[in-house]
Amino acid sequence: MRKVARSYLFVAGSVGAILSATPLYAGEIQGTVTDAGETIALRSAEVRILELDRTAVTERDGSFLFASVPAGIYTLQVRYIGADTVTQTIEVPETGIVRADLSLSGVSSDAEILVIGQSANLSSALSRKRESDTVSDVLTRDAIGQFPDQNVAESLRRLPGINVLNDQGEGRFVSIRGLDPSLNATSLNGVRLPSPESDVRAVALDVISSDIIESIEVKKSLTPDMDADTIGASVEIETTSAFDRKRDLLSVRLEGSYNDYSDELTPKGSVDFSYKVSDNFGVSGGLAYYDRKFETDNVEADGWNVDDDGLAYFEDFEYRDYDVERERISATLGFDFRAGDFTDLYVRGIYSQFDDQEFRRRLIFDFGDAAVSGTREALVFSAAGGDEDEVITIERDVKDRFESQKIRSIVAGGETDTGDWFANYSASWAKSTERETGSIDPASFEHEYEEEDISIGFDVSDLRVPQYSVLSEPGNFFDPTAYSLNDIELTALSDAQDEEYSAVFDFGRRFIGEIGTFTVQTGFKGRWREKGFDGTIEFYENDDVSLADVLGRGPTYHLADISPVPGYGEARDLFEANRGAFELQEFDSTFDSNVEDFTVEEDILAGYLLGRWDSGLLTVIGGVRYEDTSNTLIGNDVLAFEDGGTLDGQVIDEGTILISPVSIEKDYDHWLPSLNIRYEPANNIVLRLAGYRSIVRPGPFQQAPTVAVEESDEGEREAAFGNPELRPTEAWNIDAAAEYYMNNNGAIFASLFYKNVEDFLVETAFEADDAPFNGVFRGVPFDEASIFFNGDEADIFGIELGVAQTFTGALDGFLVQANYTFTDAQGTVTLVASEGPREVALPATSRHTGNISLGYDKGPLDIRLSGTYRDRYLDELGSEPGLDRYVDDHFQLDLAAKYRFTDRVQVFYEWVNINNAKYFAYNNLGGRRNLYQYEEYNWTMKAGVRLTF
């Protein structure tokens, strides 16, 4: 809605006094603010009537509105960060509407500072940050469609308090203020994005190309009219509108991408357009395509133990060689219609597809039954032939998986604003899917050294990449004929779907007085969501097949010799050509096809009431939101009994699987008050204070009533449980911020935040006698189980500091952006009753995060060197503190350079992950960092040309 009628007079009376003091008003002022070249609409410019001390803030199309203005002659003043202040005299008649269209130029001699390049991005972002009602940060594209980075997740990395959790070297999930990505919410054009992945609520933002995005705003405090399902922040993404620009645009981007490890050059391109069919109707959209081939070298170890002599060792060790091709297609299309002086209507849709062809080849060591000896720097695993207590299994396998993720949404709505009365309304649909059919995941070949002697040594002096050596073996360790097919796991179907419908209606009334404006607003929103997963897994065996039958291209691995391994597609080819020779394993197939199937319906009905006070010095927004949540949770209880297991007191001769569908209903509600205060004691200083209550609901998969129990022939039960009794994570939040905006293009800002969090979610493994479950959960006994549960309470305290500056004078053209966030997030969980509550860091929470960008933007040259850092964080809780999984700190350098030959032709170059930043996860067993997972990817270079028409 339009923000109108701010006054720079001091608040001197109550609302009643304001209303009674309202003079007789007559006219209205409407207008727009653009850059000097009238290329682009300037959003969040501040327009002020000097004589009345009233202000308005421009919308995304550059428009502003002053309602109920007395007849007379007035001076309009326009301020925008990075631009010279402009004034214009205007005469308002006794009745009717008068127009005032203004244009701004940059503070330097180059007027294009407002529309093209880093300086333009910074001016726009800081202007929107300054005028925001909440504590927030913004990223925007410039007038020719350039965004800071190539996917949304990596773009967000530049903002204060934000770091990105990588997947195979690419930014995927966004962590805000160091918190778990699941504590954030993401919307696109006002529509909450569902997650394509079955087991998470958070949206992986690498699915969306930044080439189709107009802006991203990260709102770190909430107002009553906003969805309350976030504790970290609400990430609000907008695509383009035809009225964002004053001139039609067609931009074409063509480039190539090269990864050092894969040694492959792949294409990337995009088209972006905006066209106004008439003054009141426009169409805009874009299409982006990216094909990326890359490699990842990975090492993983698990099953960590300490022997009687204090020697730490692993039972499972893997070398993993990934060869991946990722293809992205993103498209957006929008229609905007001005239905009159006071009503704007729109329809906006987006389609994004993320296809992932992954080949993963592994060399796996299973030392669970081996004899262990050695030292802190060198481990030795031995198997004595004929000794049933000393066995080593070596496995070599291949995964050939094709996975497709899709996100699509469409929203239709509008806003009507007459100055006194206003309304916003929309209806939307969004659906995300992740689908696999026919993936080989994996085809495994193994040799069990039970009748033969073998000894394997590991040099663990390098804690990240231990090196193996074959100390002694019977001559077949490297012989592919010695490795028989264990099984082929075929993903016949893996289908995750997440769909949501929503409708929202807000309306309000402004009461304009001499010293300010009081607004009353209310609204209603309904969200109807269904998320589910359906899987069909088939296991096949053939004793006549060996590794020698599926050899192909050798490994592309850089960290160790893992030969021989299967080729990329040879196992699939052999299986499909001879499927009749493979025997389906009914027991394993039935079990795996049912354990993760679920459907969760989540209906949320919300309403709110807020009051808003606006004056030139002060904005106060307070009120309460009510949200009612209804769930229908459907899953399967799956109990598997192997030969020799016991069912109802009877010994089972053959494997038996019992499948029992479960359906559970639950309902809960929340009252969610909030208060946001914005105080501007001087033109360049903004102070903020916010307090609000918010919630994050459990993920659908986490609370689905699934039970997966496997009972061995020795009677031991291993289980995995979903937990329908999970409670939402709730938080009381306080934010305080101070922002100083410099006369040219720059700002300094600082903020404090505190969050008291209850019932945060944790997943860990429990032994049978450990509290809080004592060997029985949901009526099912177990010896060891993985369970989602609510932690106790956590306190989160943090500080954000930032600076952004475009220099003039001797350093004209240089820019710097830097920020740092400190987050202290400690909570308690009760894992074992006898030990009492245990204090832990909140999962996925980094204590220190920071970003710095050094740039130069003058004339045709635009160059930026960026560094991003995040501290280590707790990833998963182990059964004891020494087995907790931590992810090591991360620092990455990136370079971007652009050169404009003409107004229409620009070339660009990017160098991503210059320093080959790596991923390392570890535990602290035995007093040192022991490997869980290590990955490296090396750098990627991109170069191309942008054509603008």
C-alpha positions, 0 to 999 in steps of 0.5 A: 500500500502507499505510505502517505502523509508523514509529518516532521512535526513533533507528536503533541497529542492523542489520536482524538486530538489529531482527528478533531484538529483535522482542517478542511482538505480539498485536493490530491497530489499524484506523481512519479519519481524517475532517474534523470534519463527517465529509464527506471522508476525509483522505489523508496524515494522520499517525497516531502511537502515542506510547508505541511511537513508531510512525506510519502514514499514512492512505490515500485513503479515510482508513484506517490500520493498525497491525499486531502491536501489543502488548496495552495502553493507548495514545495515538493522535496525529493530525497534518494540515496546517491542522488542530489535532492530535488525541489519543485513548486506545485499548486493544488486546486480546491478540488481534484488531482494535480500531478508532479513528476520528478527526476533525479541524477547522481551526486557525481557527474555520471548520472548513470550512478542511479541506474547501472552497476554496483553503485545503482544496486547500492543506491536502490538497496539503501533507499529501501532499507532506510524507508522500510517499516521493519529491520531489513536488508535489500538486494536489487537489480539495476536498470539493465537487469544485472543482479549481484550473483547468479543464484538467489542463495549466493546473492543473499550471502552479501547481506548482513547476518547471512551465510549460505550452507553449500551443497557440492560447492554451490550455495543452497540453503540460507542461514540468517543471523547464524540460525538454521535455514528451517527457521526462515520463511521464503516467499515469491511475489508474496506467495510462500514457496513450498519445498520440493524436497520431501524431508525439509521445510526450508527452500533450497534457493539455488533452484531459482536463477537470479536473472529473473529476480527484481529484488530480494528483501530480508525482513528481520522483524515482523508486523501483524500483517505478515505471516508469523512463521519465521524466527530467523527472517522472512526472505521476500523475492520479487520478479519484475513488473512492467512498471518498474521501468519507464522505458521498454527493455530487452536484455540478452545474456550469453555466457560460458561456464568452466569448472577446473575439476570437470574440465568442461565448458558449459552454456548459460544464457538469459533473456529479460524483457519489459514492455508497456502495451499502453500507459495502463497495461504492461507485460514483463518476464524472463527466461534463464538457462544454465547447464553446469558440469562439475566434480566433487571429491569427497571423503567420509568416515563414520562409526567412530569409537575409542578402544580401551587404550584411548585410540579413536578409530572409525568402522566405516570409511568411504572415498566418493567421486562425484560427477554432476551435471546440473541444468536449470531453467527458470521463467517468469511472466507478469501482467500489470494493469492500472484499472484507474487512478486508485487501483492496480491489478497484476498476475505473476507466474514463475516456473523453475526447473532444476535437473540433476544428473549425478554419477557417484562412485565409491570405494567403501571399507567396512571395518565393523568386525575387524581387529584394530591397532596402531597409533594416533597417526596410523591405524591398522585394520586386520582380518584373519582368515577363518576367524568369524570375529575378524572380517573386513568387507570392501565395496565398490559401487556406482550411483546413476541418479537423475532427479528433477525439482520443479517450483511453480507459482501463480498469483493474481491480485491488486491494490486499491488506494484512495488516500483515505481507504485502501485494500490489498487482495490476492489469490495464489497457487504454488507447487514444488515437486522432486521426482526420480524414476529409474535411478540406480542408487546404487549398484554395489559390488563387494568382497568379504574377507572372511576366509582370507587374511588382509590388512589395511593401513590408514595414515590419519596424520591428515585429519581431513583426507586419511590415505589408505594403503594395502599392507597385505592381501591375497592378491585380489584387492584390485581385481574386479572379478573378485567383487560380486554384485551385492545388489542393485537398488532401483528407485522405481519412483521417488515422488515428493510433492508440496502444494499450497493454495492461499487467499489474502484480503487486507483493508484499512482506513487512514485518519489524516491530522495536522500532526500525523496520520493514524491508520487502522488495518485488518485482514484475513489469510487462508493457506491450505497446504498438502505435502507428501512422498511416495516411494517405490524401491526395488532391490535386485540380485544376480550372483553371476555378475561381477565388477568386471562386467560393468567397468568403464571410464576410470575415476576422476578422483584427485584424493586417492586411488579408488580403482577399480570402480564401475563405469558411469552407465554400464551397470544400468545398461547391463541391468536393463538388457538382462532384467530377467536374469535379476531376482527381485528381493521382496522383503527389502523392497517392500520395507524400503517402499513403505517406510518414508511414505507420508501425507501431511495436510496443513491448513492455516487460518489467520487474522490480524488487527493493527494500528499505525501512527505516522509522523515525520519523526516517528512511525509506530506499528502495533497489533496482534495476529491470530493463527490457527493450524490444523493438521492431518498426518498420515504415515505407515508403521512398518515392522520388519522381522528377519528370519529368526525374529520374534513376533507375538512370542513366535519365532519367524522362519521367514522374513515378515513385514507388517504395514499399518497405516496411521492417521492423526489429527491435531490442532493448535493456535497462537496469538502473536503480538508485535510492535515496530517503532521507527524514529528519525531524529535527523534526516540521515539517522534512523533508529528502530526498535521491534518486539514480536512473537513468532513460530516455526511449525515442524516440518511435514516429514518430521511430524509424519507418523512414520515408524520403521523398525527392523528386528534382527535374528538376534532380537535387536530392534533398530528404529526410525520415528517421525513424531506427530507430538512435535510442538512448534518452535516458538520465540519472543524476539527483540530487535534494536537498530541504528542506521546512519545514511551518508550524504552521498551513496553510503551508510553505517548501521548496527543492530542488536537482537535477542530471541528466547526460543522454546521447543526447538527441534532436534534429531538424534539417536537414542539407546533403549535406556536413554531418556526421554523415551526409555526404549519405547516410543509411540508404543513401539519398543526399540534398542536404538532409534533415531527420533525427532524431538523438541529441545528445551529452551534456547537464548539467542543474542547477537550483534550486526555491524555494517558499512557501505560506501561509494567514494568520491574525490581522489577515490572516485569510483571505489566502493566498499561493503562490509558487515559482521554478525556475532550470534550466541545461541545456546540451548538445553536438551535432555538426552539422558535422564541421569545426566540431566539437561545438556547445554548445546549450541543451536544446530546450524548456528554460526557464532561469527559471520562476515562479508566484505566486497571491494569494488570499482564502478566508474565509466565503463568498468565495474569490478568487485572482489568479495569474501564471505566467512562463516564460523563453524556450527553444530550440524547434528547431535550425537549420542554423546558430546564427543560424537556431535557433528560440527561443520568447520568454518568457511571462507570463500573469495569471488571476483566479478568484472564487467566492461561496457563497450557501448550503452548496448554491449557489455562483457563480463567475467566471474571467478567463483571460489578462487581459493578452493574453499572446502567443506569439512565436518568432524567430531571431537572424539578423543580430543581431536577433530575426526573426519565425518565428511570432507569435500573439495570442488575447486574454482569455476570461471564464467564469461560472456556478453550482455546485450541491451536493447 
